[in-house]
Amino acid sequence: MCWSCQPASERGGGVQRHPIAAFAFVSSLVYAYFFDNKQWMRWALLVSTIPIAIAANSARVTLTGMISEYRADLAQGFFHTAEGWVLFIIALVLLIVVHRLINWIYGIYRGRHAG
């Protein structure tokens, strides 16, 4: 059985560590800082990280459950870690898409209210 699928009491404590989620959060801060100088945009990207992270983690849990039904050994070790990194990359791409979408909407808004 995969470690993260076990109840917290069976894992030896109630504290869960999510290094990929923490790395994704820090990466979003770095991305927002270096790729946009508008303060409000940095906050918007930070806030948009929350639903993106929830969706990515939900997809990871779902995929792990589906894979473990097929072959339990694939839901652990290398494949489990690789799955996390692939979903991290997908989440980062989603953050970039959200950034471009907000900039596109902002460009339309500024164009209509210029002058």
Backbone atoms as SQL, in Angstrom:
CREATE TABLE atoms (id INTEGER PRIMARY KEY, chain TEXT, resi INTEGER, resn TEXT, atom TEXT, x REAL, y REAL, z REAL);
INSERT INTO atoms VALUES
  (1, 'A', 1, 'MET', 'N', 0.848, -1.183, 0.000),
  (2, 'A', 1, 'MET', 'CA', 0.000, 0.000, 0.000),
  (3, 'A', 1, 'MET', 'C', 0.892, 1.244, 0.000),
  (4, 'A', 2, 'CYS', 'N', 0.497, 2.237, -0.738),
  (5, 'A', 2, 'CYS', 'CA', 1.317, 3.439, -0.818),
  (6, 'A', 2, 'CYS', 'C', 1.257, 4.212, 0.497),
  (7, 'A', 3, 'TRP', 'N', 2.360, 4.847, 0.858),
  (8, 'A', 3, 'TRP', 'CA', 2.506, 5.531, 2.145),
  (9, 'A', 3, 'TRP', 'C', 1.473, 6.627, 2.319),
  (10, 'A', 4, 'SER', 'N', 1.261, 7.432, 1.265),
  (11, 'A', 4, 'SER', 'CA', 0.349, 8.569, 1.395),
  (12, 'A', 4, 'SER', 'C', -1.112, 8.134, 1.411),
  (13, 'A', 5, 'CYS', 'N', -1.401, 6.869, 1.035),
  (14, 'A', 5, 'CYS', 'CA', -2.777, 6.380, 1.046),
  (15, 'A', 5, 'CYS', 'C', -3.175, 5.843, 2.412),
  (16, 'A', 6, 'GLN', 'N', -2.216, 5.639, 3.305),
  (17, 'A', 6, 'GLN', 'CA', -2.497, 5.119, 4.631),
  (18, 'A', 6, 'GLN', 'C', -3.012, 6.231, 5.536),
  (19, 'A', 7, 'PRO', 'N', -3.859, 5.876, 6.511),
  (20, 'A', 7, 'PRO', 'CA', -4.289, 6.879, 7.493),
  (21, 'A', 7, 'PRO', 'C', -3.085, 7.415, 8.264),
  (22, 'A', 8, 'ALA', 'N', -3.180, 8.653, 8.703),
  (23, 'A', 8, 'ALA', 'CA', -2.057, 9.290, 9.408),
  (24, 'A', 8, 'ALA', 'C', -1.639, 8.514, 10.638),
  (25, 'A', 9, 'SER', 'N', -2.602, 7.868, 11.316),
  (26, 'A', 9, 'SER', 'CA', -2.262, 7.115, 12.520),
  (27, 'A', 9, 'SER', 'C', -1.368, 5.917, 12.205),
  (28, 'A', 10, 'GLU', 'N', -1.478, 5.353, 11.013),
  (29, 'A', 10, 'GLU', 'CA', -0.652, 4.214, 10.624),
  (30, 'A', 10, 'GLU', 'C', 0.716, 4.641, 10.104),
  (31, 'A', 11, 'ARG', 'N', 0.859, 5.919, 9.760),
  (32, 'A', 11, 'ARG', 'CA', 2.136, 6.411, 9.233),
  (33, 'A', 11, 'ARG', 'C', 3.047, 6.896, 10.343),
  (34, 'A', 12, 'GLY', 'N', 2.559, 6.910, 11.556),
  (35, 'A', 12, 'GLY', 'CA', 3.401, 7.346, 12.655),
  (36, 'A', 12, 'GLY', 'C', 3.244, 8.809, 13.004),
  (37, 'A', 13, 'GLY', 'N', 2.112, 9.390, 12.723),
  (38, 'A', 13, 'GLY', 'CA', 1.887, 10.781, 13.104),
  (39, 'A', 13, 'GLY', 'C', 0.854, 11.430, 12.221),
  (40, 'A', 14, 'GLY', 'N', 0.364, 12.558, 12.675),
  (41, 'A', 14, 'GLY', 'CA', -0.667, 13.252, 11.930),
  (42, 'A', 14, 'GLY', 'C', -0.138, 14.324, 11.003),
  (43, 'A', 15, 'VAL', 'N', 1.157, 14.586, 11.025),
  (44, 'A', 15, 'VAL', 'CA', 1.727, 15.639, 10.202),
  (45, 'A', 15, 'VAL', 'C', 2.126, 15.061, 8.855),
  (46, 'A', 16, 'GLN', 'N', 1.599, 15.645, 7.797),
  (47, 'A', 16, 'GLN', 'CA', 1.973, 15.199, 6.461),
  (48, 'A', 16, 'GLN', 'C', 2.947, 16.203, 5.869),
  (49, 'A', 17, 'ARG', 'N', 3.879, 15.682, 5.120),
  (50, 'A', 17, 'ARG', 'CA', 4.822, 16.559, 4.423),
  (51, 'A', 17, 'ARG', 'C', 4.586, 16.418, 2.933),
  (52, 'A', 18, 'HIS', 'N', 4.501, 17.533, 2.266),
  (53, 'A', 18, 'HIS', 'CA', 4.262, 17.539, 0.830),
  (54, 'A', 18, 'HIS', 'C', 5.362, 18.358, 0.164),
  (55, 'A', 19, 'PRO', 'N', 6.529, 17.765, -0.063),
  (56, 'A', 19, 'PRO', 'CA', 7.630, 18.544, -0.607),
  (57, 'A', 19, 'PRO', 'C', 7.358, 19.082, -1.997),
  (58, 'A', 20, 'ILE', 'N', 6.640, 18.340, -2.829),
  (59, 'A', 20, 'ILE', 'CA', 6.374, 18.831, -4.175),
  (60, 'A', 20, 'ILE', 'C', 5.389, 19.986, -4.126),
  (61, 'A', 21, 'ALA', 'N', 4.400, 19.928, -3.232),
  (62, 'A', 21, 'ALA', 'CA', 3.460, 21.036, -3.091),
  (63, 'A', 21, 'ALA', 'C', 4.176, 22.292, -2.596),
  (64, 'A', 22, 'ALA', 'N', 5.079, 22.123, -1.635),
  (65, 'A', 22, 'ALA', 'CA', 5.850, 23.263, -1.135),
  (66, 'A', 22, 'ALA', 'C', 6.748, 23.821, -2.231),
  (67, 'A', 23, 'PHE', 'N', 7.364, 22.937, -2.985),
  (68, 'A', 23, 'PHE', 'CA', 8.224, 23.368, -4.093),
  (69, 'A', 23, 'PHE', 'C', 7.400, 24.109, -5.145),
  (70, 'A', 24, 'ALA', 'N', 6.186, 23.641, -5.411),
  (71, 'A', 24, 'ALA', 'CA', 5.314, 24.313, -6.378),
  (72, 'A', 24, 'ALA', 'C', 4.950, 25.713, -5.899),
  (73, 'A', 25, 'PHE', 'N', 4.675, 25.855, -4.618),
  (74, 'A', 25, 'PHE', 'CA', 4.331, 27.159, -4.058),
  (75, 'A', 25, 'PHE', 'C', 5.507, 28.123, -4.192),
  (76, 'A', 26, 'VAL', 'N', 6.694, 27.665, -3.808),
  (77, 'A', 26, 'VAL', 'CA', 7.895, 28.508, -3.907),
  (78, 'A', 26, 'VAL', 'C', 8.186, 28.831, -5.366),
  (79, 'A', 27, 'SER', 'N', 8.005, 27.862, -6.247),
  (80, 'A', 27, 'SER', 'CA', 8.242, 28.095, -7.671),
  (81, 'A', 27, 'SER', 'C', 7.292, 29.143, -8.227),
  (82, 'A', 28, 'SER', 'N', 6.039, 29.129, -7.756),
  (83, 'A', 28, 'SER', 'CA', 5.092, 30.140, -8.235),
  (84, 'A', 28, 'SER', 'C', 5.500, 31.531, -7.774),
  (85, 'A', 29, 'LEU', 'N', 6.024, 31.631, -6.552),
  (86, 'A', 29, 'LEU', 'CA', 6.519, 32.932, -6.079),
  (87, 'A', 29, 'LEU', 'C', 7.682, 33.419, -6.934),
  (88, 'A', 30, 'VAL', 'N', 8.596, 32.525, -7.228),
  (89, 'A', 30, 'VAL', 'CA', 9.759, 32.880, -8.058),
  (90, 'A', 30, 'VAL', 'C', 9.302, 33.266, -9.455),
  (91, 'A', 31, 'TYR', 'N', 8.386, 32.474, -10.029),
  (92, 'A', 31, 'TYR', 'CA', 7.872, 32.778, -11.364),
  (93, 'A', 31, 'TYR', 'C', 7.221, 34.165, -11.383),
  (94, 'A', 32, 'ALA', 'N', 6.350, 34.424, -10.410),
  (95, 'A', 32, 'ALA', 'CA', 5.649, 35.711, -10.366),
  (96, 'A', 32, 'ALA', 'C', 6.629, 36.872, -10.195),
  (97, 'A', 33, 'TYR', 'N', 7.654, 36.677, -9.398),
  (98, 'A', 33, 'TYR', 'CA', 8.619, 37.752, -9.140),
  (99, 'A', 33, 'TYR', 'C', 9.426, 38.083, -10.386),
  (100, 'A', 34, 'PHE', 'N', 9.868, 37.076, -11.128),
  (101, 'A', 34, 'PHE', 'CA', 10.755, 37.315, -12.267),
  (102, 'A', 34, 'PHE', 'C', 10.032, 37.598, -13.573),
  (103, 'A', 35, 'PHE', 'N', 8.762, 37.193, -13.704),
  (104, 'A', 35, 'PHE', 'CA', 8.104, 37.319, -14.998),
  (105, 'A', 35, 'PHE', 'C', 7.012, 38.375, -15.049),
  (106, 'A', 36, 'ASP', 'N', 6.786, 39.083, -13.968),
  (107, 'A', 36, 'ASP', 'CA', 5.829, 40.192, -14.012),
  (108, 'A', 36, 'ASP', 'C', 6.170, 41.170, -12.902),
  (109, 'A', 37, 'ASN', 'N', 6.219, 42.456, -13.245),
  (110, 'A', 37, 'ASN', 'CA', 6.597, 43.448, -12.241),
  (111, 'A', 37, 'ASN', 'C', 5.395, 44.161, -11.622),
  (112, 'A', 38, 'LYS', 'N', 4.177, 43.799, -12.052),
  (113, 'A', 38, 'LYS', 'CA', 2.979, 44.399, -11.465),
  (114, 'A', 38, 'LYS', 'C', 2.680, 43.690, -10.142),
  (115, 'A', 39, 'GLN', 'N', 2.577, 44.457, -9.068),
  (116, 'A', 39, 'GLN', 'CA', 2.357, 43.875, -7.749),
  (117, 'A', 39, 'GLN', 'C', 1.046, 43.102, -7.679),
  (118, 'A', 40, 'TRP', 'N', -0.012, 43.660, -8.267),
  (119, 'A', 40, 'TRP', 'CA', -1.306, 42.979, -8.231),
  (120, 'A', 40, 'TRP', 'C', -1.255, 41.661, -8.986),
  (121, 'A', 41, 'MET', 'N', -0.457, 41.603, -10.051),
  (122, 'A', 41, 'MET', 'CA', -0.334, 40.363, -10.815),
  (123, 'A', 41, 'MET', 'C', 0.379, 39.296, -9.993),
  (124, 'A', 42, 'ARG', 'N', 1.381, 39.716, -9.231),
  (125, 'A', 42, 'ARG', 'CA', 2.083, 38.755, -8.377),
  (126, 'A', 42, 'ARG', 'C', 1.122, 38.134, -7.369),
  (127, 'A', 43, 'TRP', 'N', 0.254, 38.952, -6.795),
  (128, 'A', 43, 'TRP', 'CA', -0.734, 38.436, -5.848),
  (129, 'A', 43, 'TRP', 'C', -1.746, 37.543, -6.560),
  (130, 'A', 44, 'ALA', 'N', -2.156, 37.941, -7.751),
  (131, 'A', 44, 'ALA', 'CA', -3.117, 37.127, -8.507),
  (132, 'A', 44, 'ALA', 'C', -2.533, 35.754, -8.825),
  (133, 'A', 45, 'LEU', 'N', -1.261, 35.727, -9.210),
  (134, 'A', 45, 'LEU', 'CA', -0.615, 34.448, -9.494),
  (135, 'A', 45, 'LEU', 'C', -0.465, 33.609, -8.235),
  (136, 'A', 46, 'LEU', 'N', -0.156, 34.261, -7.135),
  (137, 'A', 46, 'LEU', 'CA', -0.033, 33.535, -5.874),
  (138, 'A', 46, 'LEU', 'C', -1.376, 32.908, -5.485),
  (139, 'A', 47, 'VAL', 'N', -2.455, 33.673, -5.602),
  (140, 'A', 47, 'VAL', 'CA', -3.782, 33.162, -5.257),
  (141, 'A', 47, 'VAL', 'C', -4.204, 32.061, -6.230),
  (142, 'A', 48, 'SER', 'N', -3.863, 32.201, -7.508),
  (143, 'A', 48, 'SER', 'CA', -4.250, 31.178, -8.487),
  (144, 'A', 48, 'SER', 'C', -3.492, 29.874, -8.272),
  (145, 'A', 49, 'THR', 'N', -2.407, 29.919, -7.520),
  (146, 'A', 49, 'THR', 'CA', -1.664, 28.702, -7.214),
  (147, 'A', 49, 'THR', 'C', -2.500, 27.742, -6.377),
  (148, 'A', 50, 'ILE', 'N', -3.377, 28.271, -5.551),
  (149, 'A', 50, 'ILE', 'CA', -4.172, 27.421, -4.645),
  (150, 'A', 50, 'ILE', 'C', -5.077, 26.455, -5.419),
  (151, 'A', 51, 'PRO', 'N', -5.953, 26.942, -6.321),
  (152, 'A', 51, 'PRO', 'CA', -6.794, 25.977, -7.051),
  (153, 'A', 51, 'PRO', 'C', -5.993, 25.084, -7.992),
  (154, 'A', 52, 'ILE', 'N', -4.892, 25.614, -8.542),
  (155, 'A', 52, 'ILE', 'CA', -4.051, 24.788, -9.413),
  (156, 'A', 52, 'ILE', 'C', -3.430, 23.648, -8.602),
  (157, 'A', 53, 'ALA', 'N', -2.939, 23.962, -7.411),
  (158, 'A', 53, 'ALA', 'CA', -2.336, 22.927, -6.563),
  (159, 'A', 53, 'ALA', 'C', -3.371, 21.898, -6.129),
  (160, 'A', 54, 'ILE', 'N', -4.574, 22.345, -5.805),
  (161, 'A', 54, 'ILE', 'CA', -5.637, 21.419, -5.413),
  (162, 'A', 54, 'ILE', 'C', -5.975, 20.492, -6.574),
  (163, 'A', 55, 'ALA', 'N', -6.098, 21.054, -7.769),
  (164, 'A', 55, 'ALA', 'CA', -6.416, 20.230, -8.943),
  (165, 'A', 55, 'ALA', 'C', -5.290, 19.241, -9.248),
  (166, 'A', 56, 'ALA', 'N', -4.047, 19.700, -9.166),
  (167, 'A', 56, 'ALA', 'CA', -2.916, 18.815, -9.453),
  (168, 'A', 56, 'ALA', 'C', -2.818, 17.696, -8.427),
  (169, 'A', 57, 'ASN', 'N', -3.001, 18.022, -7.147),
  (170, 'A', 57, 'ASN', 'CA', -2.946, 16.990, -6.117),
  (171, 'A', 57, 'ASN', 'C', -4.128, 16.031, -6.223),
  (172, 'A', 58, 'SER', 'N', -5.283, 16.537, -6.602),
  (173, 'A', 58, 'SER', 'CA', -6.440, 15.657, -6.812),
  (174, 'A', 58, 'SER', 'C', -6.174, 14.698, -7.966),
  (175, 'A', 59, 'ALA', 'N', -5.588, 15.208, -9.023),
  (176, 'A', 59, 'ALA', 'CA', -5.239, 14.355, -10.158),
  (177, 'A', 59, 'ALA', 'C', -4.204, 13.310, -9.745),
  (178, 'A', 60, 'ARG', 'N', -3.253, 13.708, -8.930),
  (179, 'A', 60, 'ARG', 'CA', -2.225, 12.774, -8.482),
  (180, 'A', 60, 'ARG', 'C', -2.820, 11.663, -7.627),
  (181, 'A', 61, 'VAL', 'N', -3.699, 12.014, -6.696),
  (182, 'A', 61, 'VAL', 'CA', -4.336, 11.008, -5.848),
  (183, 'A', 61, 'VAL', 'C', -5.191, 10.066, -6.698),
  (184, 'A', 62, 'THR', 'N', -5.944, 10.632, -7.631),
  (185, 'A', 62, 'THR', 'CA', -6.786, 9.812, -8.508),
  (186, 'A', 62, 'THR', 'C', -5.949, 8.861, -9.343),
  (187, 'A', 63, 'LEU', 'N', -4.890, 9.392, -9.965),
  (188, 'A', 63, 'LEU', 'CA', -4.024, 8.535, -10.782),
  (189, 'A', 63, 'LEU', 'C', -3.345, 7.461, -9.953),
  (190, 'A', 64, 'THR', 'N', -2.890, 7.821, -8.759),
  (191, 'A', 64, 'THR', 'CA', -2.256, 6.830, -7.885),
  (192, 'A', 64, 'THR', 'C', -3.242, 5.737, -7.521),
  (193, 'A', 65, 'GLY', 'N', -4.472, 6.100, -7.218),
  (194, 'A', 65, 'GLY', 'CA', -5.500, 5.105, -6.907),
  (195, 'A', 65, 'GLY', 'C', -5.793, 4.198, -8.082),
  (196, 'A', 66, 'MET', 'N', -5.896, 4.790, -9.279),
  (197, 'A', 66, 'MET', 'CA', -6.167, 3.985, -10.468),
  (198, 'A', 66, 'MET', 'C', -5.000, 3.048, -10.784),
  (199, 'A', 67, 'ILE', 'N', -3.793, 3.569, -10.655),
  (200, 'A', 67, 'ILE', 'CA', -2.608, 2.753, -10.932),
  (201, 'A', 67, 'ILE', 'C', -2.474, 1.634, -9.910),
  (202, 'A', 68, 'SER', 'N', -2.777, 1.929, -8.647),
  (203, 'A', 68, 'SER', 'CA', -2.642, 0.899, -7.613),
  (204, 'A', 68, 'SER', 'C', -3.663, -0.215, -7.793),
  (205, 'A', 69, 'GLU', 'N', -4.792, 0.081, -8.413),
  (206, 'A', 69, 'GLU', 'CA', -5.756, -0.975, -8.719),
  (207, 'A', 69, 'GLU', 'C', -5.221, -1.892, -9.812),
  (208, 'A', 70, 'TYR', 'N', -4.449, -1.333, -10.722),
  (209, 'A', 70, 'TYR', 'CA', -3.867, -2.113, -11.809),
  (210, 'A', 70, 'TYR', 'C', -2.656, -2.904, -11.320),
  (211, 'A', 71, 'ARG', 'N', -1.685, -2.176, -10.749),
  (212, 'A', 71, 'ARG', 'CA', -0.478, -2.805, -10.182),
  (213, 'A', 71, 'ARG', 'C', -0.045, -1.978, -8.986),
  (214, 'A', 72, 'ALA', 'N', -0.137, -2.555, -7.808),
  (215, 'A', 72, 'ALA', 'CA', 0.155, -1.833, -6.567),
  (216, 'A', 72, 'ALA', 'C', 1.601, -1.357, -6.497),
  (217, 'A', 73, 'ASP', 'N', 2.525, -2.096, -7.082),
  (218, 'A', 73, 'ASP', 'CA', 3.935, -1.699, -7.008),
  (219, 'A', 73, 'ASP', 'C', 4.225, -0.435, -7.802),
  (220, 'A', 74, 'LEU', 'N', 3.387, -0.112, -8.795),
  (221, 'A', 74, 'LEU', 'CA', 3.596, 1.115, -9.571),
  (222, 'A', 74, 'LEU', 'C', 3.162, 2.359, -8.809),
  (223, 'A', 75, 'ALA', 'N', 2.364, 2.195, -7.762),
  (224, 'A', 75, 'ALA', 'CA', 1.884, 3.343, -6.984),
  (225, 'A', 75, 'ALA', 'C', 2.889, 3.767, -5.928),
  (226, 'A', 76, 'GLN', 'N', 4.067, 3.186, -5.936),
  (227, 'A', 76, 'GLN', 'CA', 5.091, 3.501, -4.942),
  (228, 'A', 76, 'GLN', 'C', 6.414, 3.769, -5.654),
  (229, 'A', 77, 'GLY', 'N', 7.353, 4.273, -4.907),
  (230, 'A', 77, 'GLY', 'CA', 8.727, 4.409, -5.393),
  (231, 'A', 77, 'GLY', 'C', 8.879, 5.366, -6.556),
  (232, 'A', 78, 'PHE', 'N', 9.649, 4.939, -7.543),
  (233, 'A', 78, 'PHE', 'CA', 10.019, 5.792, -8.670),
  (234, 'A', 78, 'PHE', 'C', 8.805, 6.306, -9.428),
  (235, 'A', 79, 'PHE', 'N', 7.870, 5.442, -9.728),
  (236, 'A', 79, 'PHE', 'CA', 6.717, 5.858, -10.523),
  (237, 'A', 79, 'PHE', 'C', 5.856, 6.880, -9.780),
  (238, 'A', 80, 'HIS', 'N', 5.731, 6.712, -8.488),
  (239, 'A', 80, 'HIS', 'CA', 4.970, 7.664, -7.676),
  (240, 'A', 80, 'HIS', 'C', 5.659, 9.034, -7.682),
  (241, 'A', 81, 'THR', 'N', 6.975, 9.027, -7.531),
  (242, 'A', 81, 'THR', 'CA', 7.737, 10.277, -7.557),
  (243, 'A', 81, 'THR', 'C', 7.688, 10.919, -8.939),
  (244, 'A', 82, 'ALA', 'N', 7.860, 10.107, -9.978),
  (245, 'A', 82, 'ALA', 'CA', 7.820, 10.630, -11.347),
  (246, 'A', 82, 'ALA', 'C', 6.455, 11.230, -11.656),
  (247, 'A', 83, 'GLU', 'N', 5.410, 10.585, -11.186),
  (248, 'A', 83, 'GLU', 'CA', 4.058, 11.105, -11.375),
  (249, 'A', 83, 'GLU', 'C', 3.911, 12.481, -10.727),
  (250, 'A', 84, 'GLY', 'N', 4.486, 12.644, -9.533),
  (251, 'A', 84, 'GLY', 'CA', 4.438, 13.938, -8.845),
  (252, 'A', 84, 'GLY', 'C', 5.145, 15.021, -9.631),
  (253, 'A', 85, 'TRP', 'N', 6.309, 14.694, -10.187),
  (254, 'A', 85, 'TRP', 'CA', 7.055, 15.689, -10.962),
  (255, 'A', 85, 'TRP', 'C', 6.354, 16.042, -12.269),
  (256, 'A', 86, 'VAL', 'N', 5.752, 15.058, -12.916),
  (257, 'A', 86, 'VAL', 'CA', 5.010, 15.336, -14.152),
  (258, 'A', 86, 'VAL', 'C', 3.837, 16.253, -13.850),
  (259, 'A', 87, 'LEU', 'N', 3.116, 15.975, -12.771),
  (260, 'A', 87, 'LEU', 'CA', 1.999, 16.842, -12.411),
  (261, 'A', 87, 'LEU', 'C', 2.465, 18.227, -11.959),
  (262, 'A', 88, 'PHE', 'N', 3.656, 18.310, -11.373),
  (263, 'A', 88, 'PHE', 'CA', 4.213, 19.613, -11.032),
  (264, 'A', 88, 'PHE', 'C', 4.458, 20.437, -12.300),
  (265, 'A', 89, 'ILE', 'N', 5.024, 19.804, -13.322),
  (266, 'A', 89, 'ILE', 'CA', 5.267, 20.503, -14.593),
  (267, 'A', 89, 'ILE', 'C', 3.943, 20.949, -15.210),
  (268, 'A', 90, 'ILE', 'N', 2.938, 20.086, -15.162),
  (269, 'A', 90, 'ILE', 'CA', 1.621, 20.452, -15.690),
  (270, 'A', 90, 'ILE', 'C', 1.044, 21.634, -14.911),
  (271, 'A', 91, 'ALA', 'N', 1.204, 21.627, -13.585),
  (272, 'A', 91, 'ALA', 'CA', 0.720, 22.741, -12.767),
  (273, 'A', 91, 'ALA', 'C', 1.457, 24.034, -13.101),
  (274, 'A', 92, 'LEU', 'N', 2.751, 23.934, -13.353),
  (275, 'A', 92, 'LEU', 'CA', 3.519, 25.123, -13.734),
  (276, 'A', 92, 'LEU', 'C', 3.053, 25.660, -15.084),
  (277, 'A', 93, 'VAL', 'N', 2.768, 24.769, -16.019),
  (278, 'A', 93, 'VAL', 'CA', 2.236, 25.197, -17.317),
  (279, 'A', 93, 'VAL', 'C', 0.877, 25.867, -17.126),
  (280, 'A', 94, 'LEU', 'N', 0.045, 25.320, -16.245),
  (281, 'A', 94, 'LEU', 'CA', -1.245, 25.954, -15.953),
  (282, 'A', 94, 'LEU', 'C', -1.065, 27.349, -15.361),
  (283, 'A', 95, 'LEU', 'N', -0.059, 27.521, -14.509),
  (284, 'A', 95, 'LEU', 'CA', 0.219, 28.842, -13.945),
  (285, 'A', 95, 'LEU', 'C', 0.606, 29.820, -15.050),
  (286, 'A', 96, 'ILE', 'N', 1.405, 29.377, -15.989),
  (287, 'A', 96, 'ILE', 'CA', 1.800, 30.229, -17.119),
  (288, 'A', 96, 'ILE', 'C', 0.586, 30.582, -17.971),
  (289, 'A', 97, 'VAL', 'N', -0.300, 29.615, -18.196),
  (290, 'A', 97, 'VAL', 'CA', -1.523, 29.875, -18.969),
  (291, 'A', 97, 'VAL', 'C', -2.399, 30.897, -18.246),
  (292, 'A', 98, 'VAL', 'N', -2.540, 30.750, -16.929),
  (293, 'A', 98, 'VAL', 'CA', -3.328, 31.714, -16.150),
  (294, 'A', 98, 'VAL', 'C', -2.702, 33.107, -16.246),
  (295, 'A', 99, 'HIS', 'N', -1.383, 33.179, -16.154),
  (296, 'A', 99, 'HIS', 'CA', -0.677, 34.457, -16.265),
  (297, 'A', 99, 'HIS', 'C', -0.965, 35.124, -17.610),
  (298, 'A', 100, 'ARG', 'N', -0.842, 34.355, -18.681),
  (299, 'A', 100, 'ARG', 'CA', -1.103, 34.919, -20.016),
  (300, 'A', 100, 'ARG', 'C', -2.566, 35.323, -20.180),
  (301, 'A', 101, 'LEU', 'N', -3.464, 34.522, -19.625),
  (302, 'A', 101, 'LEU', 'CA', -4.884, 34.843, -19.725),
  (303, 'A', 101, 'LEU', 'C', -5.201, 36.141, -18.988),
  (304, 'A', 102, 'ILE', 'N', -4.671, 36.300, -17.784),
  (305, 'A', 102, 'ILE', 'CA', -4.906, 37.534, -17.030),
  (306, 'A', 102, 'ILE', 'C', -4.306, 38.723, -17.762),
  (307, 'A', 103, 'ASN', 'N', -3.107, 38.571, -18.316),
  (308, 'A', 103, 'ASN', 'CA', -2.497, 39.660, -19.086),
  (309, 'A', 103, 'ASN', 'C', -3.305, 39.998, -20.325),
  (310, 'A', 104, 'TRP', 'N', -3.866, 39.000, -20.980),
  (311, 'A', 104, 'TRP', 'CA', -4.686, 39.221, -22.173),
  (312, 'A', 104, 'TRP', 'C', -5.942, 40.009, -21.804),
  (313, 'A', 105, 'ILE', 'N', -6.610, 39.594, -20.717),
  (314, 'A', 105, 'ILE', 'CA', -7.813, 40.302, -20.261),
  (315, 'A', 105, 'ILE', 'C', -7.452, 41.729, -19.824),
  (316, 'A', 106, 'TYR', 'N', -6.331, 41.884, -19.138),
  (317, 'A', 106, 'TYR', 'CA', -5.876, 43.208, -18.711),
  (318, 'A', 106, 'TYR', 'C', -5.583, 44.096, -19.921),
  (319, 'A', 107, 'GLY', 'N', -4.994, 43.524, -20.969),
  (320, 'A', 107, 'GLY', 'CA', -4.720, 44.286, -22.193),
  (321, 'A', 107, 'GLY', 'C', -5.995, 44.773, -22.856),
  (322, 'A', 108, 'ILE', 'N', -7.011, 43.928, -22.888),
  (323, 'A', 108, 'ILE', 'CA', -8.308, 44.329, -23.455),
  (324, 'A', 108, 'ILE', 'C', -8.917, 45.442, -22.611),
  (325, 'A', 109, 'TYR', 'N', -8.871, 45.299, -21.288),
  (326, 'A', 109, 'TYR', 'CA', -9.422, 46.302, -20.379),
  (327, 'A', 109, 'TYR', 'C', -8.703, 47.637, -20.540),
  (328, 'A', 110, 'ARG', 'N', -7.372, 47.610, -20.588),
  (329, 'A', 110, 'ARG', 'CA', -6.611, 48.849, -20.753),
  (330, 'A', 110, 'ARG', 'C', -6.873, 49.501, -22.093),
  (331, 'A', 111, 'GLY', 'N', -7.059, 48.678, -23.134),
  (332, 'A', 111, 'GLY', 'CA', -7.365, 49.220, -24.466),
  (333, 'A', 111, 'GLY', 'C', -8.683, 49.930, -24.518),
  (334, 'A', 112, 'ARG', 'N', -9.658, 49.426, -23.810),
  (335, 'A', 112, 'ARG', 'CA', -10.994, 50.045, -23.804),
  (336, 'A', 112, 'ARG', 'C', -11.058, 51.291, -22.943),
  (337, 'A', 113, 'HIS', 'N', -10.205, 51.342, -21.913),
  (338, 'A', 113, 'HIS', 'CA', -10.244, 52.487, -20.989),
  (339, 'A', 113, 'HIS', 'C', -9.061, 53.418, -21.149),
  (340, 'A', 114, 'ALA', 'N', -8.349, 53.308, -22.244),
  (341, 'A', 114, 'ALA', 'CA', -7.204, 54.216, -22.481),
  (342, 'A', 114, 'ALA', 'C', -7.730, 55.552, -22.976),
  (343, 'A', 115, 'GLY', 'N', -7.025, 56.557, -22.578),
  (344, 'A', 115, 'GLY', 'CA', -7.335, 57.872, -23.105),
  (345, 'A', 115, 'GLY', 'C', -8.166, 58.674, -22.266);
